[in-house]
Amino acid sequence: MVKLTVTDFGGYTSSQLQHVTVMGVGDDIATTIECRTDYLTVSCDMVALDKLDQINHLKLDWGDNTSEMPATLIAEQGIYQATHEYSNAGTYNVQLSVGTERGEVKNAETQVDVISSAPVAQISCYTNNLVVSCNAFGSYDPAGSSLSYSFDYGDNFISAPSAQGFFQHSYAVPGSYSVSITVRNNLDYRVRPRLKFKQRMRLQLLI
């Protein structure tokens, strides 16, 4: 993407994006595919261009025995989009196939991981004067992915994400604090940001 931003003397700005495809020497067809996931739903952005403008075949294979012709988004730039909902969680190979009147075919593919639901967070804490011990032993990921845990103790202290679901913290002064835990799974960064889920509980510290 190339972005042009124009600024006037008053400081007001206006911007516009333009998709640019750079083809190698000797390449007549350019194909790319990028996908993002939202649980069982996958949305893909694709580019399919031919120097001679002779594309006559466009097929998107979702890797679960279903396929379709993607919808045109910006025809003159060869940009297409498609969305698909899988029946089951898993890892799928998504392939875009582009053909021309000359009989040339070029493919682009990517791999997506889809899950059926987010991680479940559970927090339990107990206090001993100003010391509080919290655990996330009840937390789990329905897809079976490993988890990391981060505790927010409500006094501007947040523990670094860790695979250890237990943490102990000492407060400076007694009071009432909201403690929360954020649980994250370890899905592939290329296709989806790590899912996270948060749960809170409130503590009353007395000495």
ABEGO torsion letter per residue (X at the ends): XBBBBBBBAAGBBBBBBBBBBBBBBGBABBBBBBBBBBEABBBBBBBBBBAAGABABBBBBAGAGBBBBBBBABAAAGBBBBBBBBABBEBBBBBBBBBBAAGBBBBBBBBBBBBABBBBBBBBBBBBEABBBBBAAABBBAAGBBBBBBBBAGAGBBBBBBABABBBBBBABBEBBBBBBBBBBABBAAABBBBBBBBBBBBBBBX
